[in-house]
């Protein structure tokens, strides 16, 4: 369970589990600025995930040690199923079909997010 505005995880945090959204909406955001900066970091929403979405799968399937984006709760109440990394790996070993489907989905999401990052970068260059 999480409330609006709370983070599931932030860019740079260690990947130790995935989250499956059971209720509510979560925004995938890009954050600019230094973590150590006391000023508020600039944020832009890349996409919204809702019921049935899996968060953190891109990082696990690509052997990334830290999260590449941040996810913040967008709706009034969200409910998640959290699956630890080891359990996730075991589930994928038990079902090759599940592994293949989830890997393909993670690959599509990664392509989409990469396109959004490029769009955001181009837009920021035009504004300068």
N, CA and C atoms as a LAMMPS dump frame, in Angstrom:
ITEM: TIMESTEP
0
ITEM: NUMBER OF ATOMS
384
ITEM: BOX BOUNDS ff ff ff
-5.0000000000000000e+02 5.0000000000000000e+02
-5.0000000000000000e+02 5.0000000000000000e+02
-5.0000000000000000e+02 5.0000000000000000e+02
ITEM: ATOMS id mol type element x y z
1 1 1 N 0.844 -1.178 0
2 1 2 C 0 0 0
3 1 3 C 0.886 1.236 0
4 2 1 N 0.543 2.233 -0.801
5 2 2 C 1.313 3.479 -0.841
6 2 3 C 0.385 4.651 -1.136
7 3 1 N 0.747 5.796 -0.636
8 3 2 C -0.054 7.014 -0.815
9 3 3 C 0.491 7.893 -1.939
10 4 1 N -0.349 8.779 -2.434
11 4 2 C 0.024 9.706 -3.498
12 4 3 C 1.302 10.46 -3.144
13 5 1 N 2.207 10.516 -4.093
14 5 2 C 3.454 11.254 -3.915
15 5 3 C 4.593 10.446 -3.332
16 6 1 N 4.311 9.253 -2.817
17 6 2 C 5.397 8.443 -2.258
18 6 3 C 6.104 7.688 -3.39
19 7 1 N 7.385 7.458 -3.202
20 7 2 C 8.189 6.76 -4.2
21 7 3 C 8.234 5.267 -3.916
22 8 1 N 8.081 4.472 -4.969
23 8 2 C 8.331 3.034 -4.845
24 8 3 C 9.84 2.829 -4.834
25 9 1 N 10.499 3.518 -5.732
26 9 2 C 11.948 3.562 -5.759
27 9 3 C 12.388 4.751 -6.575
28 10 1 N 13.62 5.143 -6.349
29 10 2 C 14.209 6.276 -7.06
30 10 3 C 15.359 5.806 -7.939
31 11 1 N 15.578 6.568 -8.987
32 11 2 C 16.705 6.307 -9.873
33 11 3 C 17.968 6.193 -9.023
34 12 1 N 18.758 5.152 -9.297
35 12 2 C 20.014 4.959 -8.593
36 12 3 C 19.928 4.022 -7.4
37 13 1 N 18.71 3.725 -6.934
38 13 2 C 18.576 2.794 -5.811
39 13 3 C 18.819 1.366 -6.293
40 14 1 N 19.286 0.515 -5.392
41 14 2 C 19.584 -0.869 -5.722
42 14 3 C 18.309 -1.64 -6.08
43 15 1 N 18.415 -2.442 -7.132
44 15 2 C 17.304 -3.286 -7.571
45 15 3 C 17.268 -4.525 -6.686
46 16 1 N 16.221 -4.648 -5.861
47 16 2 C 16.114 -5.823 -5.001
48 16 3 C 14.769 -6.528 -5.146
49 17 1 N 13.848 -5.928 -5.93
50 17 2 C 12.538 -6.546 -6.14
51 17 3 C 11.823 -5.877 -7.296
52 18 1 N 10.727 -6.507 -7.712
53 18 2 C 9.835 -5.896 -8.684
54 18 3 C 8.516 -5.62 -7.972
55 19 1 N 7.71 -4.745 -8.561
56 19 2 C 6.391 -4.437 -8.029
57 19 3 C 5.362 -4.696 -9.119
58 20 1 N 4.268 -5.343 -8.754
59 20 2 C 3.141 -5.532 -9.662
60 20 3 C 2.015 -4.654 -9.135
61 21 1 N 1.519 -3.76 -9.981
62 21 2 C 0.465 -2.832 -9.569
63 21 3 C -0.861 -3.591 -9.531
64 22 1 N -1.486 -3.628 -8.352
65 22 2 C -2.782 -4.302 -8.182
66 22 3 C -3.94 -3.308 -8.213
67 23 1 N -3.668 -2.074 -7.814
68 23 2 C -4.694 -1.026 -7.78
69 23 3 C -3.996 0.324 -7.834
70 24 1 N -4.577 1.274 -8.575
71 24 2 C -4.039 2.623 -8.626
72 24 3 C -3.139 2.859 -9.822
73 25 1 N -2.47 4.014 -9.81
74 25 2 C -1.583 4.406 -10.901
75 25 3 C -0.25 4.894 -10.347
76 26 1 N 0.789 4.63 -11.129
77 26 2 C 2.139 5.027 -10.762
78 26 3 C 2.759 5.725 -11.967
79 27 1 N 3.447 6.838 -11.72
80 27 2 C 4.109 7.574 -12.801
81 27 3 C 5.584 7.203 -12.842
82 28 1 N 6.068 6.927 -14.036
83 28 2 C 7.495 6.743 -14.263
84 28 3 C 8.03 8.13 -14.579
85 29 1 N 8.986 8.602 -13.785
86 29 2 C 9.472 9.958 -13.981
87 29 3 C 10.968 9.993 -14.223
88 30 1 N 11.346 10.996 -14.971
89 30 2 C 12.747 11.304 -15.206
90 30 3 C 13.086 12.467 -14.284
91 31 1 N 14.179 12.35 -13.559
92 31 2 C 14.587 13.416 -12.652
93 31 3 C 15.925 13.981 -13.105
94 32 1 N 15.997 15.304 -13.135
95 32 2 C 17.233 15.972 -13.506
96 32 3 C 17.746 16.73 -12.294
97 33 1 N 19.046 16.782 -12.197
98 33 2 C 19.647 17.499 -11.076
99 33 3 C 20.397 16.548 -10.186
100 34 1 N 21.188 17.099 -9.327
101 34 2 C 22.034 16.328 -8.437
102 34 3 C 21.245 15.775 -7.266
103 35 1 N 21.538 14.533 -6.89
104 35 2 C 20.919 13.943 -5.7
105 35 3 C 21.283 14.727 -4.456
106 36 1 N 22.49 15.251 -4.448
107 36 2 C 22.965 15.958 -3.259
108 36 3 C 22.462 17.391 -3.2
109 37 1 N 21.896 17.867 -4.301
110 37 2 C 21.389 19.235 -4.333
111 37 3 C 20.207 19.39 -3.389
112 38 1 N 20.213 20.48 -2.632
113 38 2 C 19.107 20.708 -1.7
114 38 3 C 17.888 21.284 -2.408
115 39 1 N 18.088 21.812 -3.61
116 39 2 C 16.95 22.337 -4.36
117 39 3 C 16.166 21.179 -4.962
118 40 1 N 14.902 21.418 -5.205
119 40 2 C 14.029 20.375 -5.766
120 40 3 C 14.498 20.029 -7.18
121 41 1 N 14.564 18.738 -7.451
122 41 2 C 15.005 18.291 -8.757
123 41 3 C 13.875 18.413 -9.765
124 42 1 N 14.232 18.767 -10.994
125 42 2 C 13.243 18.889 -12.068
126 42 3 C 12.763 17.496 -12.455
127 43 1 N 11.449 17.343 -12.59
128 43 2 C 10.861 16.051 -12.928
129 43 3 C 9.991 16.17 -14.165
130 44 1 N 9.97 15.116 -14.956
131 44 2 C 9.01 15.041 -16.055
132 44 3 C 8.478 13.607 -16.113
133 45 1 N 7.182 13.502 -16.367
134 45 2 C 6.535 12.195 -16.418
135 45 3 C 6.756 11.559 -17.78
136 46 1 N 7.262 10.329 -17.776
137 46 2 C 7.514 9.605 -19.019
138 46 3 C 6.32 8.752 -19.418
139 47 1 N 5.665 8.141 -18.425
140 47 2 C 4.494 7.309 -18.689
141 47 3 C 3.792 6.999 -17.375
142 48 1 N 2.593 6.433 -17.486
143 48 2 C 1.825 6.022 -16.315
144 48 3 C 1.584 4.523 -16.386
145 49 1 N 1.762 3.866 -15.255
146 49 2 C 1.508 2.431 -15.154
147 49 3 C 0.303 2.22 -14.251
148 50 1 N -0.521 1.236 -14.576
149 50 2 C -1.719 0.969 -13.786
150 50 3 C -1.851 -0.529 -13.528
151 51 1 N -3.027 -0.937 -13.064
152 51 2 C -3.29 -2.321 -12.674
153 51 3 C -2.715 -3.312 -13.682
154 52 1 N -1.953 -4.269 -13.168
155 52 2 C -1.347 -5.29 -14.006
156 52 3 C 0.061 -4.964 -14.478
157 53 1 N 0.487 -3.724 -14.319
158 53 2 C 1.826 -3.327 -14.753
159 53 3 C 2.89 -3.879 -13.811
160 54 1 N 4.037 -4.187 -14.374
161 54 2 C 5.174 -4.667 -13.602
162 54 3 C 6.252 -3.596 -13.632
163 55 1 N 6.759 -3.241 -12.468
164 55 2 C 7.783 -2.207 -12.346
165 55 3 C 9.072 -2.836 -11.835
166 56 1 N 10.183 -2.518 -12.484
167 56 2 C 11.477 -3.058 -12.079
168 56 3 C 11.947 -4.209 -12.942
169 57 1 N 11.087 -4.679 -13.828
170 57 2 C 11.447 -5.819 -14.671
171 57 3 C 12.539 -5.472 -15.679
172 58 1 N 12.524 -4.251 -16.195
173 58 2 C 13.551 -3.84 -17.165
174 58 3 C 14.932 -3.996 -16.536
175 59 1 N 15.062 -3.505 -15.321
176 59 2 C 16.353 -3.555 -14.641
177 59 3 C 16.793 -4.991 -14.357
178 60 1 N 15.853 -5.847 -13.909
179 60 2 C 16.214 -7.236 -13.6
180 60 3 C 16.591 -8.02 -14.849
181 61 1 N 15.848 -7.847 -15.926
182 61 2 C 16.146 -8.591 -17.151
183 61 3 C 17.431 -8.119 -17.822
184 62 1 N 17.845 -6.91 -17.544
185 62 2 C 19.057 -6.367 -18.159
186 62 3 C 20.236 -6.335 -17.194
187 63 1 N 20.11 -7.074 -16.094
188 63 2 C 21.18 -7.181 -15.092
189 63 3 C 21.704 -5.829 -14.632
190 64 1 N 20.789 -4.889 -14.47
191 64 2 C 21.161 -3.566 -13.976
192 64 3 C 21.137 -3.609 -12.449
193 65 1 N 22.136 -3.047 -11.83
194 65 2 C 22.227 -3.088 -10.364
195 65 3 C 21.367 -2.017 -9.703
196 66 1 N 21.095 -0.94 -10.448
197 66 2 C 20.289 0.142 -9.887
198 66 3 C 19.154 0.491 -10.839
199 67 1 N 18.119 1.123 -10.302
200 67 2 C 16.983 1.532 -11.115
201 67 3 C 17.371 2.678 -12.045
202 68 1 N 16.864 2.63 -13.279
203 68 2 C 17.208 3.637 -14.279
204 68 3 C 16.248 4.825 -14.275
205 69 1 N 15.088 4.662 -13.66
206 69 2 C 14.109 5.746 -13.542
207 69 3 C 13.522 5.708 -12.143
208 70 1 N 12.701 6.691 -11.824
209 70 2 C 11.999 6.721 -10.54
210 70 3 C 10.525 6.443 -10.787
211 71 1 N 9.871 5.826 -9.811
212 71 2 C 8.435 5.596 -9.88
213 71 3 C 7.787 6.205 -8.65
214 72 1 N 6.793 7.057 -8.894
215 72 2 C 6.096 7.734 -7.81
216 72 3 C 4.598 7.44 -7.921
217 73 1 N 3.947 7.244 -6.775
218 73 2 C 2.517 6.939 -6.748
219 73 3 C 1.739 8.16 -7.221
220 74 1 N 0.831 7.943 -8.156
221 74 2 C 0.086 9.031 -8.79
222 74 3 C -1.35 9.144 -8.278
223 75 1 N -1.989 8.018 -7.98
224 75 2 C -3.389 8.054 -7.564
225 75 3 C -3.496 8.028 -6.043
226 76 1 N -4.706 8.237 -5.551
227 76 2 C -4.917 8.399 -4.11
228 76 3 C -4.447 7.211 -3.286
229 77 1 N -4.646 6.026 -3.759
230 77 2 C -4.162 4.845 -3.052
231 77 3 C -3.706 3.807 -4.066
232 78 1 N -2.577 3.219 -3.798
233 78 2 C -2.064 2.156 -4.656
234 78 3 C -1.782 0.928 -3.817
235 79 1 N -2.037 -0.208 -4.424
236 79 2 C -1.749 -1.487 -3.784
237 79 3 C -0.828 -2.241 -4.729
238 80 1 N 0.229 -2.842 -4.171
239 80 2 C 1.233 -3.544 -4.962
240 80 3 C 1.487 -4.931 -4.416
241 81 1 N 1.955 -5.789 -5.296
242 81 2 C 2.521 -7.07 -4.909
243 81 3 C 4.017 -6.91 -5.135
244 82 1 N 4.804 -7.067 -4.077
245 82 2 C 6.25 -6.949 -4.193
246 82 3 C 6.851 -8.345 -4.251
247 83 1 N 7.675 -8.587 -5.258
248 83 2 C 8.33 -9.877 -5.439
249 83 3 C 9.839 -9.64 -5.369
250 84 1 N 10.487 -10.264 -4.397
251 84 2 C 11.924 -10.091 -4.236
252 84 3 C 12.672 -10.696 -5.426
253 85 1 N 13.832 -10.137 -5.693
254 85 2 C 14.631 -10.533 -6.854
255 85 3 C 14.841 -12.043 -6.933
256 86 1 N 15.218 -12.681 -5.836
257 86 2 C 15.458 -14.127 -5.828
258 86 3 C 14.212 -14.916 -6.174
259 87 1 N 13.063 -14.499 -5.64
260 87 2 C 11.801 -15.178 -5.936
261 87 3 C 11.432 -14.997 -7.402
262 88 1 N 11.663 -13.804 -7.925
263 88 2 C 11.379 -13.507 -9.323
264 88 3 C 12.218 -14.404 -10.234
265 89 1 N 13.491 -14.542 -9.93
266 89 2 C 14.385 -15.397 -10.719
267 89 3 C 13.897 -16.843 -10.681
268 90 1 N 13.507 -17.321 -9.51
269 90 2 C 13.013 -18.702 -9.377
270 90 3 C 11.727 -18.92 -10.181
271 91 1 N 10.815 -17.951 -10.145
272 91 2 C 9.584 -18.059 -10.936
273 91 3 C 9.899 -18.164 -12.424
274 92 1 N 10.843 -17.36 -12.88
275 92 2 C 11.219 -17.38 -14.294
276 92 3 C 11.875 -18.7 -14.682
277 93 1 N 12.626 -19.301 -13.75
278 93 2 C 13.251 -20.601 -14.02
279 93 3 C 12.198 -21.702 -14.144
280 94 1 N 11.113 -21.567 -13.392
281 94 2 C 10.064 -22.586 -13.387
282 94 3 C 9.219 -22.563 -14.655
283 95 1 N 9.115 -21.413 -15.295
284 95 2 C 8.274 -21.305 -16.486
285 95 3 C 9 -20.521 -17.575
286 96 1 N 9.465 -21.241 -18.579
287 96 2 C 10.165 -20.598 -19.701
288 96 3 C 9.222 -19.652 -20.445
289 97 1 N 7.938 -20.031 -20.563
290 97 2 C 6.964 -19.182 -21.255
291 97 3 C 6.781 -17.867 -20.506
292 98 1 N 6.684 -17.93 -19.181
293 98 2 C 6.568 -16.715 -18.373
294 98 3 C 7.795 -15.84 -18.564
295 99 1 N 8.969 -16.452 -18.502
296 99 2 C 10.219 -15.721 -18.693
297 99 3 C 10.232 -15.023 -20.053
298 100 1 N 9.902 -15.758 -21.116
299 100 2 C 9.93 -15.187 -22.476
300 100 3 C 8.936 -14.033 -22.62
301 101 1 N 7.717 -14.205 -22.1
302 101 2 C 6.703 -13.15 -22.188
303 101 3 C 7.128 -11.902 -21.412
304 102 1 N 7.628 -12.11 -20.198
305 102 2 C 8.022 -10.968 -19.373
306 102 3 C 9.242 -10.262 -19.952
307 103 1 N 10.182 -11.014 -20.5
308 103 2 C 11.372 -10.412 -21.104
309 103 3 C 10.979 -9.586 -22.333
310 104 1 N 10.073 -10.119 -23.149
311 104 2 C 9.609 -9.375 -24.333
312 104 3 C 8.896 -8.098 -23.918
313 105 1 N 8.067 -8.174 -22.879
314 105 2 C 7.37 -6.99 -22.376
315 105 3 C 8.364 -5.958 -21.847
316 106 1 N 9.359 -6.407 -21.1
317 106 2 C 10.378 -5.5 -20.566
318 106 3 C 11.147 -4.837 -21.702
319 107 1 N 11.419 -5.579 -22.755
320 107 2 C 12.132 -5.029 -23.91
321 107 3 C 11.307 -3.946 -24.603
322 108 1 N 9.998 -4.19 -24.755
323 108 2 C 9.111 -3.176 -25.365
324 108 3 C 9.063 -1.914 -24.505
325 109 1 N 8.96 -2.101 -23.187
326 109 2 C 8.917 -0.941 -22.287
327 109 3 C 10.223 -0.159 -22.345
328 110 1 N 11.335 -0.875 -22.427
329 110 2 C 12.633 -0.204 -22.497
330 110 3 C 12.737 0.622 -23.777
331 111 1 N 12.303 0.062 -24.894
332 111 2 C 12.309 0.802 -26.157
333 111 3 C 11.438 2.054 -26.048
334 112 1 N 10.254 1.909 -25.465
335 112 2 C 9.345 3.051 -25.298
336 112 3 C 9.988 4.137 -24.438
337 113 1 N 10.561 3.738 -23.292
338 113 2 C 11.18 4.721 -22.398
339 113 3 C 12.392 5.387 -23.046
340 114 1 N 13.174 4.62 -23.809
341 114 2 C 14.305 5.217 -24.527
342 114 3 C 13.819 6.276 -25.508
343 115 1 N 12.74 5.975 -26.223
344 115 2 C 12.166 6.963 -27.152
345 115 3 C 11.721 8.219 -26.404
346 116 1 N 11.103 8.046 -25.249
347 116 2 C 10.654 9.187 -24.447
348 116 3 C 11.835 10.02 -23.952
349 117 1 N 12.928 9.359 -23.546
350 117 2 C 14.122 10.084 -23.114
351 117 3 C 14.691 10.924 -24.254
352 118 1 N 14.719 10.341 -25.457
353 118 2 C 15.223 11.066 -26.624
354 118 3 C 14.327 12.268 -26.912
355 119 1 N 13.003 12.073 -26.886
356 119 2 C 12.069 13.184 -27.106
357 119 3 C 12.287 14.286 -26.074
358 120 1 N 12.437 13.897 -24.816
359 120 2 C 12.643 14.862 -23.737
360 120 3 C 13.949 15.634 -23.939
361 121 1 N 14.995 14.938 -24.338
362 121 2 C 16.291 15.572 -24.575
363 121 3 C 16.189 16.579 -25.727
364 122 1 N 15.563 16.165 -26.821
365 122 2 C 15.409 17.068 -27.973
366 122 3 C 14.594 18.293 -27.602
367 123 1 N 13.529 18.09 -26.842
368 123 2 C 12.682 19.212 -26.421
369 123 3 C 13.476 20.175 -25.534
370 124 1 N 14.304 19.657 -24.661
371 124 2 C 15.071 20.521 -23.767
372 124 3 C 16.103 21.329 -24.552
373 125 1 N 16.658 20.771 -25.621
374 125 2 C 17.627 21.479 -26.458
375 125 3 C 16.94 22.6 -27.253
376 126 1 N 15.697 22.365 -27.682
377 126 2 C 14.963 23.395 -28.427
378 126 3 C 14.602 24.584 -27.533
379 127 1 N 14.41 24.33 -26.245
380 127 2 C 14.039 25.396 -25.31
381 127 3 C 15.205 26.304 -24.969
382 128 1 N 16.413 25.854 -25.159
383 128 2 C 17.603 26.637 -24.78
384 128 3 C 17.956 27.643 -25.821
